[in-house]
Amino acid sequence: MNHSKKVIYLDNAATTPMAPEVIDAMAEVMKNTYGNASSVYSVGRAAKAILEQARESVAKSLNCLASEVYFTGCGSEADNWAIKGYAMANKTKGNHIITTKIEHHAVLHPCEYLEKNGFEVTYLPVDETGLVSLEDVKNAIKENTILISVMYANNEVGTIEPIEEIAKIAKEHGICMHTDAVQAVGAEPIDFKALGVDMLSLSAHKFNGPKGVGALIIRKGLRIAPFMHGGAQERSKRAGTENLAGIVGLSKALELAVSNLADKQPKIRAMRDYLISEIEKNIPYIRFNGHREKRLSNNVNFCFRYIEGESLLLMLDINGICASSGSACTSGSLDPSHVLLALGLPHEIAHGSLRLTLSAQTTKEEIDDTVSALKEIVHRLRLMSPIYDMSLEQQ
Ligand code: PLP
């Protein structure tokens, strides 16, 4: 077992370290550009110019118009705004929303909020790999459906949804389509125009940018209510003095992520597949979660039978390995992941889940160390489990 102090960071879906180039770009802004982008004098205009450059750069990275980029305080804000802002501005057209059972809480909770305020929400099921069926989407559409929100890639099991196809269905029915692409932007090639969605959420800290800044891409001409009321920033749609350094950090991180993607993705994917095969070779009584092919390049998710995910995390931590059980937001809670339950896993198996998410820096040696630690920890925890004992006796 690895007792050295070296940290093996395998929780890149929770957050990522900032790229040095991003820190430099932000430091430059913090040192030299203190102006308020709304001020008319030169110091303010300098800030405004940097803000608009960042907007242009994001637009170029995602193939949308600069005027379609709205900066927000995080991915959660972008999701909240898309759902609640669209629903409020279009409630005279209808009050039905379609989403899925496996969305992040930043989508599910706004939907639940709307249900308490006169809206009706259909939560689509997924199959055992986490995929939404296009037939289910079509069948859920009603006369009063105004919005469909389906995540691009699931943050727990990594399954990539058929967004382009769902967007086509939405368009045929004149329904607005939002996708929470927080886990996909920077990890998958994203072309806003080709994808055909009306709104797309992203968050900088998932692709080596700073925490506390995100964006909602809103198709030109879409009717959406402002989420934050106040000043006229972000074309009067999102009040609040802009977080200029954060926005510059987001645009720089996105630029780097997009330009390195073709190089990086096959390497990460190869490491991911090596990790999956090593776990499957070395540890018995496990269940692979998510889709084998339609999957984020860096995501590995397994359930280890007869074990609590939380104990696994604590013991991995003692070995310097950072991982996650379900999403970071639910860790500490005893409820099993809503995503794993939606995949049809029984509670007792869903409790033993572990998510390992790699980066371009993850090495084969780190993977070997992780698998050897995992093998020993799983064995030790199972020896303490009365259910494991009973199941061995029954065999
Ligand atoms: N949506 C998904 C799919 C996520 O994975 C996350 C973060 O984990 C969010 C939304 C929320 O993003 P943020 O942390 O920027 O609020």
Residues whose N, C-alpha, C, O or C-beta is under 5 A from the ligand:
A	BS01	PLP	A13 A14 C74 G75 S76 H104 A106 A153 N155 D180 V182 Q183 S203
